[in-house]
Amino acid sequence: MIDTQKIRNFFPAIKAGRIVSNNAASTQCPIQLLDLLKKLIVQYDNVHRGQSRSSLLTTREFESSYDTIAQFVGAPSRKNIILYRNTTEAINSVMYSLLTEFRDGDNVVTTFMEHNSNYVPWYGLSKEILPKFGISVECRIAKFDKETGQLDLNHLKSLVDKKTKLVCCTGASNFLGTKNPIKKIREIADASGYVQPDGEKKSYLLIDGAQTVPHLFVNVDELGVDFLVWSFHKMLAPFGVGALYAREELLVKMRPFLYGGDMIAEGKVSSERVDYNSLPWKFTAGTPNILGTILSAQAIRLLMDFSLNPGMYNYFMTDKKLEATDIGRAMENIESHEKILITEALKILSNLPSLEILGPKDPNDRTDLVAFTCRNKSPFEIAEKLSELGIESRAGCHCATLAHYYYKLNPPASCRLSFYLYNNIEDIRRACLAVKKCV
């Protein structure tokens, strides 16, 4: 396990005595990032919009943050990284940027285990936007096994055909905890035969990595994905920054999602023509979240230091390039740590006969979250009682509404515990034994 004793004191929430077990929604912010924010404020200025020393320093820190983010997911360069407010906006940006490429009769394939953010935009595209232009596009939804929580790859494959423009799938479910086989899904998308505008014959693959990138080793080159989205508030950073990775050749030809400001090439606006900025700034309209971007990149570096050598700084606040071997080791350490936590949680909760644990029963097949229902108590009752006992959980549909209806849950809700690298075995035992007391 990661030596949590060395890092828990860096988190004000943990020091305050909180049992933080709603990390799938948002993780806690360490004191190092709060201190960094204070330091940045002293020299803060806008980026790409000034010749002052402060503006140049802030611009350098801002742009180098893109390099850190690209290195972390194995992207070739900063040109592949576009930053938005969150995962949801990143997915919407792909939908709107591809909007004019859809042809009548096309389809999009997604799954019943998706977060609403990876279903509703495609619903809106097919049901509300394109019909206004007389274009018919179908949104198809792949099933999963209710007992095992595993995606039905055969059903997914049956939905993908020569009219499938895009396959959209979560890397790991925020409700079931299921880790999906991205490479197998990519093979299905690659074999569709759909002819993209540049002549490429395949369906694009978009992976919602909100519950994947913070917990597992992700290398976009190895996975072969076309688009990957995730948020930094689920991996130690403050709110306000989400990322989109996309293949450079796609970003070059895609239309911007938002127009104006920094996405315009310097001085290239006339009444006849507007030229767009180079990548990645082509997709950065207006003034970006400068401080949030810098803090998000440093959160990556701090996450690696916490998982490789707690208490020591090797990457945080340095210009050192992230080594691929270190990224792999760091994320493997986090995955191993979380496997121990979820194994303990499943061990305790599975002995409560009134509970139904949803998703994979094998801890090897899931991330470190567990959602459950109870025969004689509503999820909201349990969550409220847990709060009284000092345990933070979440009750509701967790924005995985399709999956809750798929289980025919009434109301469409469950109670969920979710953990991260600063949680220890004692947190898990206290949380799960509190559930036992509640039910």
N, C-alpha and C positions, 0 to 999 in steps of 0.2 A: 504493500500500500504506500501511497504518497505520505510523507511525514506531515500530516495535517497540523500537528502540534506547532510546527515552525511557521506555518502560514496563517493559522486562525487568528492570531493576534493582530494581523494586518487588516482585518475586516471589522469595522465598527459595529456592524449588525451582530456578528458572532460574539464580540467582546461584550455587547449589551445583554447577552444571554439568550438571544433568539435561537430557536430551532428552525432554521431556514430550510423548508422542504417544499417550496413551490418554485424551484429553480428553472423548470421548463418554461415558465412564464417570463421570468427575468432573474438573472444572477445578481449577487451583491458586488458592490464596487470597493476595491481595496484602497487603503489610505495612500498608497504610492501614487495612484492616479489623481486623487484629490489634491495632494501636495503638488503634483505636476501642473495641475490646472492653475494653481496660484502662481507658479513660476511663469507659465505661459502668458498670463494676463499682463505681466510687466512689459513684455515686448510685443504684445498682440497688435496686429494691424491686418487689413484686408490683404488678400493674395491676388497676384496678377494685376494689381491696380495701384501701383505706387513705386516710387524709386527710393523711398526712405529706407534706412537700415532696418527698421522694424518690419516693414513690408517685405523686404527681401529675405530676412531671417524667417519670418512666418511662412513665406512662400516655399522656402527650402524645406522646412519641417513638414509642411503640408504635402508637397510633392513626393518627398521621400517616404511618407506614410503609405502611399500607393505601392511603392516598391516592396515594403514589408508585407502588405496584404497579398500582393501577387506571389511573393516567395512562399508564403504560408500555405497556399493552396496549389502550388506547383505551376502557376501560370507563367508564360514566357516573359511577360513584362507588365509594367503599369498600364500599357495600352489595352490590356484585357479587362481592367477593373473599372467599373462604374459604381459610384456611391450614391445612395439615395437615403431616405429617412429610415427605412426598415425593409424587411423582407417583402412585405405586402406591396410596397411601392415599386420595388425591384421587379416583381412579377408583373405588375401592371405596366411597367415600362416595356417589357418584352411584348406584352399583348398589343399595346398601342403602336410600338415600333414595327411590328409585323402586320399590322392591321390591313394595310393596302396590298399585301402579298397574297391574301387569301382569295381563293377562286371558288366559284359556285360549285357546290358538291363536295368541298373539302370537309375534313373532320379533325377534331382534336380529341385525344384519348387521355383521360385522367383516371383516378381511382376513388373508391369509396372511403379510403382511409385518409384522404387529404385534409389538411387544414383548409378552412374556408378560403384562405388567400390563394390557394392553388386550385380552386374550383370556381369560385364566384366570378373572377375575371373572365374565365372561359365561358361560363354561363352567359355573362353579359355580352360577350363577343357574339355568341351564336344566337341568343334569344332577343337581344335588344339593339345592338349596334349594326351589325351587318345586314339584318333584314330591312333596315331603313334604306339600304342601298340596293335592295333586290338580290342580295347574295345569301344563299342558303349554306350554312356551315353547321354540322352536327357535333355536339359534345357527347362523347361516349365515356361510360364509367365502368372500370374494371372492378370485379368483385375480390373479396378476400375471404379466407376460411375463418368462420366465426369461432371455431374451437382453438385453432393454433395461432390465429392472428396473422398468418402468412398470406402475402399477396398471391392471388391465383394467376400464375404466369400463363397458363394455357388460355384462360379467358382473356387476359390482356392481349395475348398474341392473336386471338381470334378477332379482336376489335381493330387491330392495326392492319391497314391495307394500303393500296396505291393512292388513296385519297387522304391519307393521314399526314397532315402538315406538321403536327407537333405531338409528342408524347410528354405529358407532365406528371411527375411522380415525386412523392416525398422520399428522401433518403432514409428517414426514420420517423415513424409516426409519433406525434406528440400526445397521442391518446393510448395507443396499443404498445408503444415502445418498440414495435417491430423494426428491425434493420433490414431494409430491402436490398436485394441483389442487383446493384446498379449496373454491373457489367452485363448481366443477363438481359436486363431491360434495354440496355443500349443495343445489344445484338438484335433484339426484336425490332427496335426502331430503325436500325441500320438496314434491315432486310425488307423494309416496306416497299421500296421501289418508287416512292413519291418523288416526283421531279421538282426540285426546288428551282427558284428563278435563275440561279447560276448554272443549272444543269446537273447539280449534284443529286444523286438518286438515293434518298434516305429521308426518314422523318427526323426532324430536330428533336433533341431530348433536353428537357428542362428538369433539373432536380432541385426541389425545395430542401436546402441543407440547413434549415434553422435548427433542427435537432441532431444534425450530423456533424457539421464543421466544428462546433464547440466540444464534441465528445470523441470523435473518431478521426483517424488519419485520413485525409482527403487530398488526393492528387488529381487534378483535373486532366492532366495528360494521360495518366494511367487509366482513368475511368472513361475517357473519351467523350465526355459530355459536351453539349453545345452551350448550355446555360446552367449556371449554378448560382443560387441566391441564399443569403443568410443574414443574420443580424448580430451586431456586436454586444447588444444589451443582454444576450444570453451567454456571453463569454467574458464577463467581468467589467466591460466598459459601461459608461453611462448610456442613457437613451439617446436616440436620434440619428444613428448611422446604420444603414444596411448596405449590403454589397451585392453587386451582380458581376459574375465572371461570364465572359462570352468570348468565343473564338474571334480573333481580330478580323478575319475576313468577313464575318457576319456584321460586326460593328461598323466596318467601313461602308457597307452598302445599306445598313438599316437607317431608317429615318429617326431623327431625335424624338424622344418622348416629350421633352419640354423645350420651348424655344425662347431665345433671348439671352442677353448678358454674355457670360464667358463662353457659351457654346458657339459664338460667332468669331470667325477669324478676324484678327485685328484690322480694323479699317475696311472690312470687306462687306459693307452694306451700301446698296444704292437702290434707286427706285426700280431698277431692272433686275438686280441680282443680289443674292446673299450667299456668301461662302461660309461653310462651317469650319470650326476649329479642328485641330488635329486631335487624335485620341490621346487620353480619354476625355479631354475637355469638351469634345463635341457633345457629350451628354451631360454637361455640367452647366445648366442654365442658372443665371443669377449668382448671388454670393452663396457659396456652399457652407456647410457646417464645419468650419475650419478647425475649431478647437475639438469638436467631437471626432473629427477624422484623425487628428494627431493622437488623441487619447485612445481611440480604437486600435490604432497600430501599436501603440505602446502596451495596450492590454494584451495583444498577441505576444509581445516580447516578455511581458511579465508572466503570462500563462505558461510559457515555455520554461522560464526560470523556476517557477513554483513546482513544476512537474519534474524537472531534471535535477535541480539542486536547491531545495527550499532554503530560503534565507540568504542565498548568494545571487548576485546579479552578474550574468554573463551577457545577456542580450538587452535587458531593459535600459533605456536611455543611452544606447550606443548606436553607432552607425553600422555595426557589424551585420553582414549579410546572414540571413537565416540559413543554416546548413541543412540540407535535405535529411541527412542522417539524424540530426538533432530534432527536427520536426517529427520524424517518424518515431523516435524514442519517446519524445514528450507526449505525443498523443497515445502511444501504446501504454504509457504509464497511467495516463488519465483513464483510458478504457479499462485497464486492469484494476485500478482503484475502484472504479464505479461498478465493475462486475462483482467485486467483493461486497459492496454496499447493497446492490440489488439482490444478490444471492441471500443475504441475511434478511432483507425485507420480505422476499418471497417465502423464505423458510417460516417466518413468524405468521405472516398473513394467510398462508395456505392452510394453516392449522385452525383457522376460524371457520367453522362449517356454514355460518350464515353469509359469508362473503363469497362473491364470485369475482375472481381476478380475471380481467380482460386482457387478451393478448397472449404472446408466447409464455409458456410455463418454464421453458429452459432459459436461464439467465444469459447463456451464450448467444441467444437469438434476439436479445432486446437491449435497449439502452437503460439507463438507471432511473426509470420512472415506472410507476405502477398505478393503474387506475382500477377501481373496483366498485361494485354495487353491493348492497346489503338487502336481504329479503324483507326485513321489518323496519328499516329506517331509510329515510331519503338521504341522498348524498349531501344535501344542504344541512340537514340535522347533524350528520357526522362531522362535517367541516366546521360548523359552529361550535360543537362540543369540543373538537380538537383545539380550536382557538382558545377556548376557556382553559384548556389544559396546557396551553403554551406551545402548541404545535401548529405550524403554518402549512395548510394544504390548500387545495382548490376544488370546489364543487361546481359543476356545470357541464357544458358540452365541450369546453376547452377549444372552442372554434373548430371542432371536428364534428360538425353537426350531421353530415352525411353518415358517418360511421355509427353515431348514436342511434339514428333512425334505422340503420341497417340491422342493428341488434334489437330493434323494436322496443327500446327503453322508453318508459313512460313515468316521469318526464324524461326527455332526452338528456340525461345527465349522469355523471359518475363522480366519484371522489378520487382525487389523484395526489400522490406524493411523488416528488421528484427531487433528485439530489445532484450535487456537484463536487468538485475536487476538494472543497474545504469542509465537506461533511465527513464525519468519522463514524465508526461503528456504533458508538454510544448514541449519536443522533438518530441513527436508524432504529436502534432498539427502543429508544424513548418514543419515537414517532409511532412505530408499529404496535408497541404495547399500549399506547394511548388509544389507537384504533380499537384494540381488543377491549379496552375498558368501555369505549363508546358503544360497541355493538353487543 
